[in-house]
Every structure is written in structure tokens, then in C-alpha cells.
Amino acid sequence: MIKTIIFDNNGVLTTSDAEGAHDKVAEFLNKPIREFKHLWEEEARPLDIGKISNPDFLRNFLKHFGLEERYNELLKIHLQCYQDKPEVKEFAKNLGGKYETALLTNFGNHFDSWNKRWKMEEIFRPDKIFVSAKIGMAKPGQEIYRYVLNVLCRKGEECLFIDDNQDNIAAANSLGIKGILFTDLENLKEELKGYSLEI
């Protein structure tokens, strides 16, 4: 029986890199996404587990292109990325009236700055917002799911995880957590019906 529904952030409740950030960076660099996407993701790994700060991440990325002097410009662009998805957020908020809900996101030390705009605490209790950089581990590593289950006092089979990344879903599944690959809100509603959840 599902008792807790865990939401990913980027790509579910807010836009992902693929839904806007990559396009903006491509325009800034005047390069196709395929020429920097892997590097962007590689540089983000230590950011997501709190090893480096957001400024370090952007500066390290720019260093590869000899563009360190354009840091402020890229910072401004980056701060315009990751817009929220009001209809998905409202749906998650409504689910929270019927089930325990939580947020599990891979995000750097700047989550709180972005969250001033997103206001995720209006959807999730603050003690049920799990940010990778704050706890020093990230998806799809199993340890972050174990950590969340422990804090929530839940067994894997009591939880449902919604994420837009199949690798993250597979890692959750390996611990007994059921998963839904998010594509859009309508598909999510259809998938939830399969779990006999009240939506």
C-alpha cells in the first residue's frame, strides 16, 4: 500500500536542463548542445553532492572554453533557468492533502535561492524536502534513497517515486520503491490510477 509519494524537482515540478537551461547556455556559448551537454553534466556532479558551490560550478564550466571573464553573464542566464510548473505543483499540493508527500532533488547549494521563487515549502513540509547537496549524496545512488526512507520511516514498497530520469527510477525500484517516469501531468494522472490512488 502506497503511503508516501516522493517527487523529483527539475523536470517534474520545475523545468529541467533539457527544457530550457541547455538552450540558453547553447545561445550563450554559440555552440550546439551536443558540444557541451556532457561537460555540463560532469561539472554538475560535485555540485549536486555539495562538494563545490554554484559559482565554482559555473567558473569551472567556463574555464573549458576560456570564458572565465563572462561569469556574471552566465550567472544571470543560469538564474533565469528552472521555471516552475504551476499546474504540476498544484497537483502535488492537492495530493499532499491525501497522502504524505516529499521532495527529493539533485540540486546544488543554491537550492534555497531558487526556492524563494518556487516556494516548495508551500507543497512539502520543510523536513520532507531532501536536497542532494545538503545531504552529500545524489540520485541515482542507492544511499540517497535509503536515507530518505530512513527519515520518512518507510519501507520501499510503501513509497512511490516520480522522476523524469529512468536511471533514477531504476535505482529506486531496486530498493522496492515503485516508480513513475514523468513526461507530463496528464500521463502522471493516468499512471497514478494504476496504483488505485485517490487523485
C-alpha angles and dihedrals in degrees: 000000000000112000102160132040115201120199129202115221114214110056093016113045094012133022119279131225088266091053097059118323095079091050092052093048091047089055091047093050094036087228133117115260093245090065095061109016095094091046092049091052092045093052090047094060097079088040091057093054094045097252093124135021127246092256089052090050094053094043092049090050093049092048090068089062098038090245102121091131090064094062096116090051093052091044090056090050093047092052089058092057127089102048117188124251104228097193093052091045091051090049091051090048091053091049087054089065090061105030139025107266132193139180122229115182139167100226138141132242090284095071093108091054092053091042091063084074099035097044094202090172086073087066104030132036109252091243089056096055108098116191117187097220091053094053098036098238135086144201134298089034111104092225093071092054091048089050092052093046090051094050091046091045090229136137116232094250090056091063137074119200124203117198138148093224119082093205090057091049091049092052091051091048090055088065094048095263112139115230143204121198105223119224102149141337097264092052090048091054090050092049092049091056087064088065093051091240123160107245 
